Amino acid sequence: MALTFQRDPQLTPGLRDEFARLWYDVSRAGGSVGFVPSVTEDEVRAATEAQVARVAAGEHRMLGAYEAGGRLVGTTFLRLHTDFKMRHWAMVVLVMLDPALQGGGHGLRLMRETVEMAREAGLEALRLEVRGGMGLEEFYGRLGFKEVGRVPGGLRLSADDYRDDVQMWLPLG
């Protein structure tokens, strides 16, 4: 399946609904996107509205991935900085791909498009954080990201599930 990408799509009510559905589906499948599988649709809807507000305020830039019929099947966001000392880099957040499409190289294509979007925006580097124990360090390593920090047990997903918070960095120069 071929995906198309759109930078900074207009966040219409329909796209907001698709984004909320995607976030919910990825979370329920165990994706490392800020929730655990027990998340409710209402929790995701509230987080969706907050994320849309950040995009509308210019704090984040969105990249949408679409299947042939125009359905949103993936996202990434660049969290931009207002602090002058950090305006040269952005944080990559909410990297999501429809669980049914994972494993076919679409995630790599989504991230490569994200890197290109950042370069074209004049950014010099990207940072992201991953949940340890998910194999994500290897995935992002294939794109050139390097681990630059780790907080052991920095993420608590449940009363007895602690994961490392892993910081990764990619210079764009």
C-alpha positions as MATLAB code, in Angstrom:
seq = 'MALTFQRDPQLTPGLRDEFARLWYDVSRAGGSVGFVPSVTEDEVRAATEAQVARVAAGEHRMLGAYEAGGRLVGTTFLRLHTDFKMRHWAMVVLVMLDPALQGGGHGLRLMRETVEMAREAGLEALRLEVRGGMGLEEFYGRLGFKEVGRVPGGLRLSADDYRDDVQMWLPLG';
ca = [
       0.000    0.000    0.000;
       1.271    3.430   -0.914;
       0.981    6.226    1.606;
       0.839    9.924    0.875;
       1.995   12.555    3.328;
       0.662   15.988    4.069;
       2.470   18.556    6.172;
       0.382   20.820    8.355;
      -3.020   19.518    7.210;
      -6.083   21.581    8.029;
      -7.489   20.153   11.255;
     -11.115   19.932   10.207;
     -13.652   18.250   12.497;
     -13.356   15.136   10.317;
      -9.581   15.030   10.624;
      -9.840   15.556   14.377;
     -12.141   12.524   14.573;
      -9.733   10.447   12.467;
      -6.805   11.538   14.632;
      -8.685   10.600   17.825;
      -9.598    7.205   16.335;
      -5.989    6.565   15.291;
      -4.628    7.568   18.706;
      -7.176    5.334   20.449;
      -6.452    2.347   18.174;
      -2.671    2.701   18.547;
      -3.005    3.047   22.328;
      -5.285    0.028   22.640;
      -2.787   -2.006   20.604;
      -0.050   -1.155   23.133;
       1.637    1.631   21.195;
       3.952    3.929   23.114;
       1.971    7.133   22.548;
       1.235    8.443   26.018;
      -1.430    5.985   27.126;
      -1.734    2.338   28.119;
      -4.223   -0.092   26.526;
      -6.859    0.514   29.219;
      -7.341    4.103   27.971;
     -10.888    5.236   27.264;
     -12.162    7.013   24.182;
     -13.039   10.024   26.360;
      -9.447   10.282   27.615;
      -8.131   10.165   24.072;
     -10.722   12.708   22.899;
      -9.617   15.176   25.616;
      -5.957   14.671   24.682;
      -6.850   15.112   21.007;
      -8.426   18.504   21.669;
      -5.360   19.594   23.641;
      -3.054   18.460   20.816;
      -5.168   20.230   18.183;
      -4.958   23.416   20.274;
      -1.140   23.171   20.307;
      -1.126   22.843   16.512;
      -3.530   25.773   16.129;
      -1.290   27.887   18.388;
       1.747   27.120   16.220;
       3.492   25.215   19.005;
       3.456   21.932   17.052;
       3.592   21.045   13.375;
       1.753   17.977   12.133;
       2.611   15.433    9.482;
      -0.272   13.210    8.388;
       0.071    9.907    6.529;
      -2.894    8.851    4.400;
      -3.857    5.658    2.610;
      -5.166    5.744   -0.960;
      -8.763    6.490    0.093;
      -7.664    9.538    2.062;
      -8.013    7.989    5.534;
      -5.495    9.181    8.158;
      -3.313    6.190    9.085;
      -0.277    7.820   10.658;
       1.044   10.973   12.306;
       4.061   12.648   13.720;
       4.295   16.074   15.318;
       7.235   18.412   15.729;
       7.067   20.204   19.074;
       8.750   23.539   18.449;
      10.535   25.596   21.084;
       9.951   29.209   22.046;
      13.148   29.412   24.127;
      15.748   31.016   21.855;
      18.409   28.577   23.061;
      16.469   25.592   21.689;
      14.812   26.927   18.531;
      17.333   25.050   16.395;
      15.812   21.649   17.241;
      12.380   20.094   17.772;
      10.958   17.200   19.745;
       9.235   14.491   17.710;
       6.028   13.408   19.461;
       3.022   11.191   18.780;
       4.617    8.966   16.170;
       1.681    6.751   15.261;
       0.879    4.268   12.541;
      -2.321    2.251   12.231;
      -1.532   -1.110   13.889;
      -2.736   -2.982   10.775;
      -0.002   -1.279    8.724;
       2.927   -1.890   11.025;
       5.774   -4.083    9.862;
       5.620   -3.086    6.202;
       8.169   -0.263    6.206;
       5.527    2.462    6.525;
       6.879    3.615    9.892;
      10.320    4.188    8.411;
       8.794    6.147    5.530;
       6.759    8.227    7.991;
       9.865    9.055   10.015;
      11.958    9.816    6.930;
       9.287   12.280    5.831;
       9.346   13.789    9.335;
      13.118   14.251    9.127;
      12.778   15.892    5.716;
      10.040   18.209    7.011;
      12.343   19.238    9.875;
      15.257   19.892    7.528;
      13.116   22.009    5.234;
      11.957   23.973    8.290;
      15.605   24.853    8.972;
      15.948   22.700   12.087;
      19.384   21.362   12.975;
      18.386   18.351   15.081;
      15.517   16.220   16.334;
      14.979   14.664   19.725;
      12.496   12.035   20.809;
      11.733    9.976   23.862;
      10.860    6.316   23.768;
       9.492    3.839   26.252;
      12.148    1.260   27.086;
      11.414   -2.406   26.564;
       9.551   -1.925   23.284;
      12.451   -2.287   20.801;
      12.011    1.317   19.710;
      15.660    2.227   20.204;
      16.546   -0.177   17.371;
      13.799    1.191   15.113;
      14.892    4.810   15.541;
      18.545    3.779   15.367;
      17.935    2.645   11.776;
      17.136    6.284   11.008;
      20.329    7.543   12.634;
      18.959    8.477   16.064;
      21.402    7.816   18.904;
      20.578    7.267   22.544;
      21.797   10.271   24.533;
      20.155    9.619   27.887;
      18.190    7.094   29.885;
      16.215    7.447   33.096;
      15.875    3.958   34.576;
      12.288    3.369   35.683;
      11.386    6.919   34.653;
       8.005    5.836   33.282;
       5.380    4.089   35.407;
       2.699    2.481   33.277;
       0.980    0.675   36.153;
       1.602   -0.134   39.806;
       4.231   -2.723   38.904;
       5.295   -1.797   35.345;
       8.197    0.634   35.275;
      10.032    1.356   32.023;
      13.127    3.326   31.160;
      12.596    6.765   29.625;
      15.056    6.818   26.729;
      16.098   10.069   25.050;
      17.337    9.908   21.453;
      18.916   12.587   19.223;
      19.404   13.003   15.491;
      21.628   15.795   14.114;
      20.277   16.933   10.748;
      23.479   18.514    9.428;
];
